[in-house]
Amino acid sequence: MNEEGGYLGAMTYQCLYNPVMEKIKQQHRDDPRASLALNKLHTALTTCEQASPSFLYDFTKVILDDSELNVNLQESYLRMHDTSPTNDLIVSGYEQNADYKELTKRAIELRRVLSRVPEEMSDRHAFLETIKLIASSIKKLLEAINTVYRIVPVTAQPAVEKRKREFVHYSKRFSNTLKTYFKDQNANQNLNMDDDEDLFASDVEDDKEKTVNPEDKKHALRRDLRTMVYGFGDDKEPYDKTLDVLEAIVLNYIKELCQLAMKVGKPDRMALEDIHYLIRRDQKKFSRVKDLLSMSEELKKARKQFDEVKPIL
């Protein structure tokens, strides 16, 4: 079983099969034979799933392949979490225990806020706010897990620890995927946050310092210029000479702007305000810088939410 089958397999029954079976149960609640048949089906499905994890996920994929439907299961499952049953998040036998109730509550909150991701990805501001809520929910859920870990029987602690490690693993994957997503989005918008940080002193750069060899520095803007010219209608792989000319123009502009900025404020020093002053009459550039700084601050706040989770891990 691959990793995708692991986490999607764990969602399949609760998102897809359980809601359908519950709906059928309600429709035939006065029919004892139907209820008995549904209970047998439920037992058979859960038994298969326990004996062969991701069985239902693989079964669902086979059905979709045969039907030739193009369905993104990951996105569909996330959307379904908004209304899917949550009985799988209740620890049987401990429904009235305050610590277990808190664990269930936090798990449901995280599930619900994750369901908003597919809908809000197109709205950058709303998506950033959702990311903050997700990070906060992850932190609170980990706190609840740690509390429960201290009160469960010693024999059950290894199982709790295993689930906690899985949760931490997927949380980190989610965080890394977000970083990649925003970098890709920035590239598609002819924007590279790392380059903007060099010029405007923002804080979007990854915490870990990157080692750059001299050859990389020589063509530091090549990747972004290639994306830009493609966005403006050029070939996906433009001529190297075209990129060389554009890079020379951009670097020359940056050099001249920095030299002028060094003369505006304090001698031999450059500040963000100096850049603002120099481009104040160019409304397009001035607005773009303002937007970049605002975006940088929002990303910084969103990343800080995830950083606050680390001490708990």
C-alpha positions as CSV (number, residue, x, y, z in Angstrom):
1,M,0.0,0.0,0.0
2,N,1.5,3.4,-1.0
3,E,1.3,6.5,1.1
4,E,-1.6,7.9,-0.9
5,G,-3.6,4.8,-0.3
6,G,-2.8,5.1,3.4
7,Y,-4.3,8.5,4.1
8,L,-7.0,8.4,1.4
9,G,-7.9,4.9,2.4
10,A,-8.5,6.0,6.0
11,M,-11.0,8.6,4.7
12,T,-12.9,6.5,2.2
13,Y,-15.4,4.8,4.4
14,Q,-16.3,7.8,6.5
15,C,-16.5,10.2,3.5
16,L,-18.1,8.0,0.9
17,Y,-19.7,4.8,2.2
18,N,-20.9,5.7,5.7
19,P,-23.0,8.7,4.5
20,V,-24.7,6.6,1.8
21,M,-25.4,3.8,4.2
22,E,-26.8,6.2,6.8
23,K,-29.1,7.8,4.2
24,I,-30.3,4.4,3.1
25,K,-30.9,3.4,6.8
26,Q,-33.1,6.5,7.2
27,Q,-35.1,5.7,4.1
28,H,-35.7,2.1,5.3
29,R,-35.8,2.7,9.1
30,D,-39.2,0.9,9.3
31,D,-38.0,-2.1,7.5
32,P,-36.2,-4.6,9.9
33,R,-34.9,-6.7,7.0
34,A,-33.3,-3.7,5.4
35,S,-31.7,-2.7,8.6
36,L,-30.3,-6.2,9.2
37,A,-28.9,-6.3,5.6
38,L,-27.3,-2.9,6.0
39,N,-25.7,-3.9,9.4
40,K,-24.3,-7.0,7.7
41,L,-22.9,-4.9,4.8
42,H,-21.4,-2.5,7.3
43,T,-19.7,-5.4,9.2
44,A,-18.4,-6.9,5.9
45,L,-16.9,-3.6,4.7
46,T,-15.2,-2.8,8.0
47,T,-13.9,-6.4,8.3
48,C,-12.4,-6.1,4.8
49,E,-10.9,-2.8,5.6
50,Q,-9.3,-4.0,8.8
51,A,-7.9,-7.1,7.1
52,S,-6.6,-5.2,4.1
53,P,-6.2,-1.4,4.7
54,S,-7.2,0.8,1.8
55,F,-9.4,-2.0,0.4
56,L,-12.4,0.4,0.0
57,Y,-10.2,3.0,-1.5
58,D,-8.8,0.6,-4.1
59,F,-12.4,-0.7,-4.7
60,T,-13.6,2.8,-5.3
61,K,-10.8,3.5,-7.8
62,V,-11.7,0.4,-9.7
63,I,-15.3,1.6,-9.9
64,L,-14.3,5.0,-11.1
65,D,-11.9,3.6,-13.7
66,D,-14.6,1.4,-15.1
67,S,-17.0,4.3,-15.2
68,E,-14.4,6.5,-16.9
69,L,-15.3,9.3,-14.5
70,N,-12.6,11.9,-13.9
71,V,-12.8,12.4,-10.2
72,N,-10.2,13.8,-7.9
73,L,-10.8,11.8,-4.8
74,Q,-8.5,13.9,-2.5
75,E,-10.4,17.0,-3.4
76,S,-13.8,15.3,-3.2
77,Y,-13.0,13.8,0.2
78,L,-12.0,17.2,1.6
79,R,-15.2,18.8,0.4
80,M,-17.3,15.9,1.9
81,H,-15.7,16.3,5.3
82,D,-17.9,19.4,5.8
83,T,-21.0,17.2,6.1
84,S,-19.7,13.7,6.7
85,P,-20.5,11.9,9.9
86,T,-18.0,12.3,12.8
87,N,-18.8,9.1,14.8
88,D,-15.4,7.7,13.8
89,L,-13.8,10.5,15.9
90,I,-15.5,9.4,19.1
91,V,-13.6,7.1,21.3
92,S,-16.0,4.4,22.2
93,G,-16.5,4.0,26.0
94,Y,-15.1,7.4,26.8
95,E,-17.8,9.6,25.5
96,Q,-18.3,11.4,28.8
97,N,-14.6,11.8,29.7
98,A,-13.7,15.5,29.4
99,D,-10.2,14.9,27.9
100,Y,-11.5,12.5,25.3
101,K,-14.4,14.9,24.5
102,E,-11.8,17.6,23.9
103,L,-9.9,15.3,21.6
104,T,-13.0,14.6,19.6
105,K,-14.0,18.3,19.5
106,R,-10.5,19.3,18.2
107,A,-10.5,16.5,15.6
108,I,-13.9,17.6,14.3
109,E,-12.8,21.2,14.1
110,L,-9.7,20.3,12.0
111,R,-11.8,18.1,9.7
112,R,-14.3,20.9,9.1
113,V,-11.7,23.6,8.4
114,L,-9.8,21.4,6.0
115,S,-13.0,20.9,4.0
116,R,-12.8,24.6,3.1
117,V,-9.5,24.3,1.3
118,P,-10.7,23.4,-2.2
119,E,-13.3,26.1,-2.2
120,E,-11.1,28.9,-0.9
121,M,-7.8,28.2,-2.8
122,S,-8.9,30.6,-5.6
123,D,-9.3,33.5,-3.1
124,R,-5.8,34.2,-1.8
125,H,-6.9,36.3,1.2
126,A,-9.5,33.8,2.4
127,F,-7.1,30.9,1.8
128,L,-4.4,32.5,4.0
129,E,-7.0,33.0,6.7
130,T,-8.0,29.3,6.4
131,I,-4.3,28.3,6.6
132,K,-4.0,30.1,9.9
133,L,-7.1,28.3,11.2
134,I,-5.7,25.0,10.1
135,A,-2.4,25.6,11.8
136,S,-4.2,26.7,15.0
137,S,-6.5,23.6,14.8
138,I,-3.4,21.3,14.4
139,K,-1.8,22.8,17.4
140,K,-4.9,22.4,19.6
141,L,-5.4,18.8,18.4
142,L,-1.8,17.9,19.2
143,E,-2.3,19.4,22.7
144,A,-5.4,17.3,23.2
145,I,-3.5,14.2,21.9
146,N,-0.7,14.8,24.4
147,T,-3.2,15.1,27.2
148,V,-4.9,11.9,26.3
149,Y,-1.6,10.1,26.0
150,R,-0.8,10.8,29.6
151,I,-4.1,9.2,30.9
152,V,-4.4,6.1,28.6
153,P,-3.3,2.7,29.9
154,V,0.4,2.0,29.4
155,T,-0.5,-0.8,27.0
156,A,-2.3,1.6,24.8
157,Q,0.4,4.3,24.7
158,P,2.3,2.8,21.8
159,A,-0.8,2.8,19.6
160,V,-1.5,6.5,20.5
161,E,2.1,7.4,19.8
162,K,2.0,5.7,16.4
163,R,-1.1,7.6,15.4
164,K,0.4,10.8,16.7
165,R,3.5,10.3,14.6
166,E,1.4,9.7,11.5
167,F,-0.6,12.9,12.2
168,V,2.6,14.9,12.6
169,H,4.0,13.4,9.4
170,Y,1.0,14.4,7.4
171,S,0.9,17.8,9.0
172,K,4.4,18.5,7.9
173,R,3.6,17.2,4.4
174,F,0.7,19.6,4.3
175,S,2.9,22.5,5.4
176,N,5.6,21.6,2.8
177,T,2.9,21.3,0.1
178,L,1.6,24.8,1.0
179,K,5.1,26.3,0.6
180,T,5.4,24.6,-2.8
181,Y,1.9,25.8,-3.8
182,F,2.7,29.5,-3.0
183,K,6.0,29.3,-4.7
184,D,4.3,28.0,-7.8
185,Q,1.6,30.6,-7.6
186,N,4.2,33.3,-7.3
187,A,6.0,32.0,-10.4
188,N,2.8,31.9,-12.4
189,Q,2.1,35.5,-11.4
190,N,5.6,36.6,-12.6
191,L,6.6,36.9,-9.0
192,N,9.4,35.3,-7.1
193,M,9.3,36.0,-3.4
194,D,12.9,35.1,-2.8
195,D,14.1,37.8,-5.3
196,D,11.7,40.3,-3.8
197,E,13.1,39.6,-0.4
198,D,16.6,40.6,-1.6
199,L,15.3,43.9,-2.9
200,F,12.6,44.9,-0.4
201,A,13.8,43.1,2.8
202,S,10.7,40.9,3.3
203,D,10.7,37.8,5.4
204,V,9.3,35.1,3.0
205,E,12.6,33.2,2.6
206,D,12.7,29.8,4.1
207,D,14.2,29.5,7.6
208,K,17.0,27.3,6.3
209,E,19.7,29.1,4.5
210,K,20.3,27.9,1.0
211,T,23.8,27.3,-0.4
212,V,24.1,28.9,-3.8
213,N,27.0,28.1,-6.0
214,P,28.6,30.9,-8.3
215,E,27.0,29.4,-11.4
216,D,23.5,29.7,-9.9
217,K,24.2,33.4,-9.0
218,K,25.2,34.1,-12.5
219,H,21.7,33.4,-13.8
220,A,19.7,34.0,-10.6
221,L,16.7,35.4,-12.5
222,R,16.7,32.9,-15.4
223,R,13.9,30.7,-14.1
224,D,11.6,33.6,-13.4
225,L,12.3,35.4,-16.7
226,R,11.5,32.2,-18.6
227,T,8.1,32.0,-16.8
228,M,7.5,35.7,-17.5
229,V,8.2,35.6,-21.3
230,Y,6.1,32.4,-21.6
231,G,3.3,34.2,-19.8
232,F,3.5,37.0,-22.3
233,G,3.2,34.6,-25.3
234,D,6.8,33.5,-26.0
235,D,7.8,29.9,-26.4
236,K,7.9,27.7,-23.3
237,E,11.7,27.3,-23.8
238,P,12.8,30.7,-25.1
239,Y,16.2,31.3,-26.7
240,D,19.0,31.7,-24.2
241,K,20.1,34.9,-25.8
242,T,16.7,36.4,-25.2
243,L,16.9,35.5,-21.5
244,D,20.5,36.9,-21.4
245,V,19.4,40.3,-22.8
246,L,16.4,40.5,-20.4
247,E,18.4,39.4,-17.4
248,A,21.0,42.1,-18.3
249,I,18.3,44.8,-18.5
250,V,16.7,43.7,-15.2
251,L,20.0,43.5,-13.3
252,N,21.1,46.9,-14.7
253,Y,17.8,48.4,-13.5
254,I,18.2,46.9,-10.1
255,K,21.8,48.1,-9.9
256,E,20.9,51.7,-10.9
257,L,17.9,51.7,-8.5
258,C,20.1,50.6,-5.6
259,Q,22.8,53.1,-6.4
260,L,20.2,55.9,-6.4
261,A,18.7,54.6,-3.2
262,M,22.1,54.8,-1.5
263,K,22.1,58.5,-2.2
264,V,18.6,59.3,-1.0
265,G,18.7,58.4,2.7
266,K,21.6,57.9,5.1
267,P,24.9,57.9,3.3
268,D,26.0,54.4,1.9
269,R,22.9,52.8,3.3
270,M,19.7,51.6,1.6
271,A,16.3,51.3,3.3
272,L,12.9,50.3,2.0
273,E,11.6,53.9,2.3
274,D,14.3,54.9,-0.2
275,I,13.0,52.5,-2.8
276,H,9.5,53.8,-2.1
277,Y,10.7,57.4,-2.6
278,L,12.3,56.6,-5.9
279,I,9.3,54.9,-7.5
280,R,6.7,57.2,-5.9
281,R,5.8,58.8,-9.3
282,D,5.4,55.4,-11.1
283,Q,2.0,54.4,-9.8
284,K,2.2,50.9,-11.3
285,K,5.5,50.0,-9.7
286,F,4.5,51.7,-6.4
287,S,1.3,49.8,-6.2
288,R,3.1,46.5,-7.1
289,V,5.6,47.0,-4.3
290,K,2.8,47.7,-1.9
291,D,1.0,44.5,-2.9
292,L,4.1,42.5,-2.6
293,L,4.9,43.7,0.9
294,S,1.3,43.1,2.0
295,M,1.4,39.6,0.5
296,S,4.7,39.0,2.1
297,E,3.4,40.0,5.5
298,E,0.3,37.7,5.1
299,L,2.6,34.7,4.2
300,K,4.8,35.5,7.1
301,K,1.9,35.4,9.5
302,A,0.6,32.1,8.0
303,R,4.0,30.5,8.3
304,K,4.4,31.7,11.9
305,Q,1.2,29.7,12.8
306,F,2.9,26.5,11.6
307,D,6.1,27.4,13.3
308,E,4.3,27.6,16.6
309,V,3.3,24.0,16.2
310,K,6.9,22.8,16.2
311,P,7.6,23.0,20.0
312,I,4.6,20.6,20.6
313,L,6.0,18.0,18.1
